[in-house]
Amino acid sequence: MTPTPDRLVRWVISLAFVAASSALWWPHPAAAARIKEVASVQGVRSNPLVGYGLVVGLDGTGDQTTQAPFTAQSLNAMLQQMGVTVPAGTAMQLRNVAAVMVTAQLPPFAQPGQPLDINVSSVGNAKSLRGGTLIATPLKGADGQIYALAQGNLIVGGAGASAGGSKVQINHLAAGRIPDGATVERSVPTPLLHGETIQLDLNAADFHTARNVAAAINSAKGPGTAAALDGRTVRVRVPVGSDDRVGFLADIENLPLERAKPAARIVFNARTGSVVINDAVTIGACAVAHGSLSVTISSTPVISQPGPLSQGQTVVSEKTDIAVTQQGGALIQMPAGTRLTDVVKALNALGATPMDLLAILQAMKTAGALNAELEVI
């Protein structure tokens, strides 16, 4: 029997509905990552650089030498190097100069002549660095050697104005940035081309991930190429030649790797009250009652005025009122939850604020009803 056009359309719609519905309940495959996203080669890292310098050309918003005497001392030392001698005892009233700290990150394999982005931050009481120019500043590493030289015009993402005791400011004006403001003067040697093996350091210690990294490399490059030493490091045998070694690393860092499920963790930000719960957190069945206690103290000034011709004095005293309010919380039964959505629903049933959740989850952890690590940042 040949189906009619109307019946054929209904069949197509039904099949499309079934396919769309199956996408909601069909389990999704585990998210895959690459080795380069979970591990890095030991010794291939950036190095912090720092320097002290002066920013000139400010529009009267520099350091006040009475409160920041090191600015005048630094300028005097720089002028002496340029052959300018300032008479002893001269009070230098500087308003267009500011002492700053310059920081940068020296990336791995950086060679002399390459540019670097730098950050410039005031160390005195300068009101703004907007429109200033950084004078040549050497940037040193942890060993005290100079690795870069910084100089250029600052970019400050803000603005401000003040007059008559009023002030308006947008963003932060005491720090700025100079794109390509430094030039590399010295390279840092790396152990990449030394030895017959290299070491991969995982971003987070996990035995399962270390085993998967070694297995993925052995599967692609042959058995015995990689071995997991512990939950953090994987030793890899590499070719001797530099070209072969670079190509070998390019191959293994792009190998697909099944991402391991993270450890159950709840992170609190004590400054903002933020609470972040990952997908591995589970809770056991428990009952929770949470109340709040508030103490209010109010002070009202009371003036006692003496009568006329009484030769008395006016006395000012304070009337203090203290009120203590305690709000009770009903006992709420929380069922066991094995999914993040169940945990969220159970915590929302308490109606607690994020700061209250910190106390509640700590108590649940102590009672053994919370399967997660608590971390406060």
C-alpha positions as CSV (number, residue, x, y, z in Angstrom):
1,M,0.0,0.0,0.0
2,T,1.5,3.3,-1.1
3,P,1.3,6.0,1.7
4,T,-0.5,9.2,0.9
5,P,1.4,12.5,0.9
6,D,-0.3,13.6,4.1
7,R,0.6,10.3,5.9
8,L,4.2,10.5,4.6
9,V,4.5,14.1,6.0
10,R,3.2,12.8,9.4
11,W,5.8,10.0,9.4
12,V,8.6,12.5,8.7
13,I,7.5,14.8,11.5
14,S,7.2,11.8,13.9
15,L,10.8,10.7,13.0
16,A,12.1,14.2,13.5
17,F,10.4,14.4,16.9
18,V,11.9,11.1,18.0
19,A,15.4,12.1,16.8
20,A,15.1,15.5,18.6
21,S,13.9,13.8,21.8
22,S,16.6,11.2,21.8
23,A,19.2,14.0,21.8
24,L,18.0,15.1,25.2
25,W,18.5,11.7,26.9
26,W,21.2,10.1,24.9
27,P,24.5,10.3,26.8
28,H,27.0,12.7,25.4
29,P,30.6,11.5,24.9
30,A,33.2,12.7,27.3
31,A,34.9,15.9,26.4
32,A,38.3,15.4,24.8
33,A,41.3,17.6,25.3
34,R,44.8,17.7,23.9
35,I,48.0,17.0,25.8
36,K,49.1,20.6,25.4
37,E,46.1,21.7,27.4
38,V,46.8,19.5,30.4
39,A,50.6,19.4,30.5
40,S,53.7,21.5,29.7
41,V,57.3,20.7,29.0
42,Q,59.5,21.2,32.0
43,G,61.8,24.2,31.6
44,V,59.7,25.8,28.8
45,R,58.1,28.6,30.8
46,S,58.0,32.4,31.0
47,N,60.2,34.4,33.5
48,P,59.1,37.5,35.3
49,L,61.0,40.7,34.8
50,V,60.9,43.9,37.0
51,G,62.5,47.3,36.9
52,Y,62.3,50.7,38.6
53,G,62.0,53.8,36.4
54,L,60.6,57.3,36.0
55,V,57.6,58.6,34.0
56,V,57.9,62.2,32.8
57,G,55.7,64.5,30.8
58,L,52.7,64.4,33.2
59,D,50.3,67.3,33.4
60,G,50.9,68.2,37.0
61,T,49.7,64.8,38.3
62,G,53.1,63.5,39.3
63,D,54.6,62.6,42.7
64,Q,54.8,65.2,45.5
65,T,58.4,65.3,46.5
66,T,57.6,66.1,50.1
67,Q,55.8,62.8,50.5
68,A,57.8,60.8,47.9
69,P,61.4,61.9,48.3
70,F,62.8,59.0,46.3
71,T,61.4,60.5,43.1
72,A,63.6,63.5,43.4
73,Q,66.6,61.3,44.3
74,S,66.0,59.1,41.3
75,L,65.7,62.1,39.0
76,N,68.9,63.7,40.5
77,A,70.8,60.4,39.9
78,M,69.6,60.2,36.3
79,L,70.6,63.8,35.6
80,Q,74.0,63.2,37.0
81,Q,74.5,60.3,34.6
82,M,73.6,62.7,31.8
83,G,76.2,65.3,32.9
84,V,73.7,67.6,34.7
85,T,74.7,68.6,38.2
86,V,72.0,69.9,40.6
87,P,73.3,72.2,43.3
88,A,73.3,70.6,46.7
89,G,70.4,71.6,48.9
90,T,68.1,72.5,46.0
91,A,64.5,71.7,46.8
92,M,63.2,70.1,43.7
93,Q,59.4,70.7,43.3
94,L,58.4,68.1,40.8
95,R,54.9,67.7,39.5
96,N,55.4,66.2,36.1
97,V,57.5,63.2,37.2
98,A,56.4,59.9,38.9
99,A,58.4,56.9,40.2
100,V,57.1,53.7,38.8
101,M,57.7,49.9,38.8
102,V,57.8,48.2,35.4
103,T,56.9,44.5,35.1
104,A,56.9,42.1,32.1
105,Q,56.9,38.4,31.3
106,L,59.8,37.1,29.3
107,P,58.3,34.3,27.2
108,P,60.2,31.0,26.5
109,F,62.5,31.0,23.5
110,A,62.6,34.8,23.4
111,Q,65.5,36.1,21.4
112,P,67.3,39.5,21.5
113,G,65.4,42.2,19.5
114,Q,61.9,40.8,20.1
115,P,59.4,43.2,21.6
116,L,57.5,42.7,24.9
117,D,54.4,44.2,26.4
118,I,55.0,45.9,29.8
119,N,52.9,47.1,32.7
120,V,53.8,50.4,34.5
121,S,52.5,51.1,38.0
122,S,53.1,54.1,40.3
123,V,54.9,53.6,43.6
124,G,54.5,57.1,44.9
125,N,51.5,59.4,45.2
126,A,51.0,60.4,41.6
127,K,47.4,61.2,40.8
128,S,47.6,60.0,37.2
129,L,50.1,58.6,34.7
130,R,48.0,59.6,31.7
131,G,50.0,61.2,28.9
132,G,53.4,60.2,30.5
133,T,56.5,58.8,28.9
134,L,58.6,56.0,30.5
135,I,62.3,56.8,30.4
136,A,64.6,53.9,29.4
137,T,64.4,51.3,32.2
138,P,66.4,48.1,32.5
139,L,64.3,45.0,33.4
140,K,66.0,42.4,35.5
141,G,65.3,38.8,36.2
142,A,65.5,36.8,39.5
143,D,69.3,36.4,39.0
144,G,69.9,40.2,38.8
145,Q,70.8,40.2,35.1
146,I,69.3,42.6,32.6
147,Y,67.1,40.8,30.1
148,A,65.1,43.7,28.5
149,L,65.1,47.5,28.2
150,A,61.7,49.3,28.4
151,Q,60.7,52.8,27.1
152,G,57.7,54.4,25.5
153,N,54.4,56.3,25.9
154,L,51.9,55.0,28.4
155,I,48.3,54.0,27.6
156,V,46.1,54.5,30.6
157,G,42.5,53.3,30.2
158,G,40.8,56.0,32.3
159,A,40.2,59.6,32.8
160,G,39.6,62.0,35.7
161,A,39.1,65.6,36.7
162,S,38.9,67.5,40.0
163,A,38.1,71.0,41.1
164,G,36.9,72.7,44.2
165,G,37.1,69.6,46.3
166,S,35.1,67.5,43.9
167,K,36.5,64.7,41.9
168,V,35.4,62.5,39.1
169,Q,37.4,59.4,38.0
170,I,36.8,56.7,35.5
171,N,38.9,53.5,36.0
172,H,42.3,53.4,37.6
173,L,44.8,56.1,36.6
174,A,47.9,55.1,38.6
175,A,48.8,52.2,36.3
176,G,49.2,51.8,32.5
177,R,50.5,49.6,29.8
178,I,52.9,50.0,26.9
179,P,52.4,47.5,24.0
180,D,55.7,46.4,22.7
181,G,57.3,48.8,25.1
182,A,60.4,46.6,25.9
183,T,63.1,45.0,23.8
184,V,64.7,41.7,24.7
185,E,68.4,42.1,25.3
186,R,69.3,38.6,26.5
187,S,67.8,35.1,25.9
188,V,67.2,32.5,28.6
189,P,68.7,29.0,27.8
190,T,66.3,26.1,28.0
191,P,67.0,22.4,28.7
192,L,64.8,21.4,25.8
193,L,67.6,20.2,23.5
194,H,69.7,18.5,26.3
195,G,69.5,14.9,27.2
196,E,67.6,11.9,25.7
197,T,64.4,12.5,27.6
198,I,62.1,15.4,28.5
199,Q,59.6,15.7,31.3
200,L,55.9,16.7,31.0
201,D,54.5,18.4,34.0
202,L,50.7,18.2,34.4
203,N,48.8,21.3,35.3
204,A,47.1,19.5,38.1
205,A,48.2,16.4,40.0
206,D,46.0,13.4,38.9
207,F,47.2,9.8,38.5
208,H,44.4,9.0,36.0
209,T,45.5,11.9,33.7
210,A,49.2,11.0,34.0
211,R,48.4,7.4,33.0
212,N,46.2,8.6,30.0
213,V,49.0,11.0,28.8
214,A,51.6,8.2,28.8
215,A,49.2,5.8,27.1
216,A,48.3,8.2,24.4
217,I,52.0,8.9,23.6
218,N,52.9,5.2,23.6
219,S,50.0,4.4,21.3
220,A,51.1,7.1,18.8
221,K,54.9,6.7,19.1
222,G,55.4,3.1,20.2
223,P,55.5,1.2,23.5
224,G,58.1,2.4,26.0
225,T,58.2,6.0,24.7
226,A,56.5,7.5,27.8
227,A,56.2,6.5,31.4
228,A,54.2,8.2,34.2
229,L,56.5,8.7,37.1
230,D,53.8,10.0,39.5
231,G,50.6,11.8,39.4
232,R,52.3,15.0,38.2
233,T,55.1,14.1,35.8
234,V,55.5,12.0,32.7
235,R,58.9,11.1,31.3
236,V,59.1,10.9,27.5
237,R,62.0,9.7,25.3
238,V,62.6,12.1,22.4
239,P,64.8,12.0,19.3
240,V,68.3,13.5,19.5
241,G,68.2,15.9,16.5
242,S,66.7,19.4,17.1
243,D,64.5,19.2,14.0
244,D,63.3,15.7,14.9
245,R,62.7,16.8,18.5
246,V,60.6,19.8,17.6
247,G,58.5,17.7,15.2
248,F,58.1,15.0,17.8
249,L,56.8,17.5,20.4
250,A,54.5,19.0,17.9
251,D,53.0,15.6,17.3
252,I,52.5,14.6,20.9
253,E,51.1,17.9,22.2
254,N,48.2,17.6,19.7
255,L,47.3,14.0,20.6
256,P,43.7,13.7,21.8
257,L,43.2,12.9,25.5
258,E,40.1,11.9,27.3
259,R,39.6,14.4,30.0
260,A,39.4,12.9,33.5
261,K,36.5,13.9,35.7
262,P,37.7,16.5,38.2
263,A,37.7,16.1,41.9
264,A,34.5,17.2,43.7
265,R,35.2,20.8,44.9
266,I,33.3,23.8,46.1
267,V,35.1,27.2,45.9
268,F,34.1,30.2,48.0
269,N,35.2,33.8,47.4
270,A,35.1,35.3,50.8
271,R,35.4,38.9,49.4
272,T,32.5,38.7,47.0
273,G,30.4,35.9,48.4
274,S,30.5,33.9,45.2
275,V,30.0,30.1,45.4
276,V,31.1,27.8,42.6
277,I,30.2,24.1,42.6
278,N,31.6,21.7,39.9
279,D,29.7,18.8,38.4
280,A,31.4,16.1,40.6
281,V,29.8,17.3,43.9
282,T,27.3,15.0,45.4
283,I,25.3,15.2,48.7
284,G,23.9,12.6,51.0
285,A,20.4,12.6,52.6
286,C,20.4,15.0,55.6
287,A,18.2,17.5,57.4
288,V,19.2,21.2,57.7
289,A,17.8,24.0,59.7
290,H,19.4,27.5,59.3
291,G,18.4,30.7,61.1
292,S,20.0,34.1,61.3
293,L,20.9,36.3,64.3
294,S,21.1,40.1,63.9
295,V,22.2,42.7,66.4
296,T,21.2,46.3,65.8
297,I,22.8,49.2,67.8
298,S,21.4,52.7,67.3
299,S,22.7,55.8,69.0
300,T,20.6,59.0,69.3
301,P,22.1,62.3,70.6
302,V,20.2,63.9,73.5
303,I,20.8,67.5,74.4
304,S,20.0,68.7,77.9
305,Q,19.4,72.5,77.9
306,P,19.5,74.3,81.3
307,G,16.8,76.8,82.2
308,P,17.3,80.6,81.8
309,L,19.5,82.3,84.3
310,S,20.3,79.0,86.0
311,Q,24.1,79.3,85.2
312,G,24.0,75.7,84.0
313,Q,25.8,74.2,81.0
314,T,24.4,72.5,78.0
315,V,25.1,68.7,78.2
316,V,25.1,66.4,75.1
317,S,24.6,62.7,75.9
318,E,23.7,59.7,73.8
319,K,20.8,57.3,74.1
320,T,21.7,53.9,72.9
321,D,19.2,51.2,71.9
322,I,20.2,47.6,71.3
323,A,18.0,45.1,69.6
324,V,18.7,41.5,69.1
325,T,16.6,39.6,66.5
326,Q,16.8,35.9,65.9
327,Q,15.0,34.3,63.0
328,G,14.3,30.7,63.3
329,G,14.7,28.3,60.4
330,A,12.5,25.3,59.8
331,L,14.1,21.9,59.6
332,I,14.3,20.9,55.9
333,Q,15.0,17.4,54.7
334,M,17.4,17.3,51.8
335,P,17.4,14.2,49.7
336,A,20.5,12.6,48.3
337,G,21.7,14.1,45.1
338,T,24.0,12.5,42.6
339,R,23.8,15.2,39.9
340,L,24.6,18.9,40.0
341,T,21.0,19.8,39.2
342,D,19.9,17.8,42.3
343,V,22.4,19.6,44.5
344,V,21.4,23.0,43.2
345,K,17.7,22.3,43.8
346,A,18.4,21.0,47.4
347,L,20.5,24.1,48.3
348,N,17.9,26.5,46.7
349,A,15.2,24.9,48.9
350,L,17.0,26.3,52.0
351,G,16.6,29.9,50.7
352,A,20.0,30.9,52.1
353,T,22.3,33.6,50.8
354,P,25.7,32.7,49.4
355,M,27.4,33.7,52.6
356,D,25.0,31.5,54.6
357,L,25.8,28.6,52.2
358,L,29.4,28.8,53.5
359,A,28.3,27.9,57.0
360,I,25.7,25.4,55.8
361,L,28.1,23.5,53.5
362,Q,30.8,23.4,56.2
363,A,28.3,21.9,58.6
364,M,27.2,19.4,56.0
365,K,30.9,18.5,55.4
366,T,31.4,17.9,59.1
367,A,28.3,15.7,59.3
368,G,29.5,13.6,56.4
369,A,26.6,14.5,54.1
370,L,28.8,16.5,51.5
371,N,31.1,14.7,49.2
372,A,33.4,17.6,48.1
373,E,36.4,19.6,49.0
374,L,35.8,23.1,50.4
375,E,38.2,25.8,49.3
376,V,38.1,29.5,50.3
377,I,39.9,32.0,48.1
